[in-house]
Amino acid sequence: VGYDNLKGKYETLWVDNMATGFMQGTAAYDSATQTLTDSGSFSCPMSPTKTMNYHTEWKMTDANNSTFSMFTPGADGKEFKMMELVYKRIK
């Protein structure tokens, strides 16, 4: 996650070893809910269009805890939570 000063937006890039492409998106931070919400697309060889959309929500619970959730459309076209990561700072 990085902030582009010229665009005035957060930009995101997700890379992992389970896919051959990158997930690229644009995010906005809501200070009232302390949540960074991101949306974009990625290459998906199983999709008929070879591209799939996604969105994420990164909730900053407090200075020591946060939760990252990722959502994509399922086979029925309805969005579902495909992943959730819970972060806790170790002191």
N, C-alpha and C positions, 0 to 999 in steps of 0.2 A: 504494500500500500504506500502510495506517495501522493503528495499534494502538488498539483501543477499550478504555479502562481499565475501564469498567463491565462489559463482557462478558468481558474477559480474553482477547480473541481479536484476531487480525489480520483486517482486512477489506480487500478488494481491489475495484478498479474499473478496467476496461479500456475505453478509447474509441479508436476509429480511424476512418479515412475510408472503410473498405471495408464498413461495415455501418451500419444505421440505429438499432441498439440498443446497450445497454451490456452488458458482461460483469460480473456481480457475483458475488463469492465470499467464502469465509471460509478463512483460512489458519492453519497452525500452523508454528512454527519448531522444528526439531530441532537442538539445539546440538551433538550428537555428530557429525552428518553435515554441519552448517552448511548446511542446506537448508530453505527456506521452501516448503511444499507447500500448494497452494491448490486448492479445488474449488468449482464453481458452475454457473451456466447462463447462456445468452444466447438472444436471439431469432434464429431461423434460418428464413427464408421457404422454404428448400428442404426442411426437415424436415416430415414429415407432422403432427407435433404442434406445429410452429412454435417449438419450444424445443429446444435441444441442451445437453447437459451437457459439461463440460470439466474438466480439471485441469492445473495447472502445477507445475513444479519449478524453483526458483531456487536453484542451488547456488553458494555463496560459496567459491570455490576458495582464495583468499587475499585480502589487502588490495587487490590490484590486478586481480584477475580473477574473473569470475563467468559462469555459463551459465544462461540462462532457456530452458526447454522447455515447449511447450504441446501437450496431447494432447486429441483428440476422437474419438468413434466414427466409423468409416468407413461406407460404404454397406452393408457386410456386418455391421455392428454391432460389429466388433472395433476396439478403441482403437488409434490410430496417432499418431505424432508429427507434428503438422502444422506446427510451427515450432520453430526453435532460434535463439537470439540469443546470441552470444559477446561479452562485454564485456571490454575491456582498458583500464586507465587509462593515459593518455598523460602522461608526466612531462616 
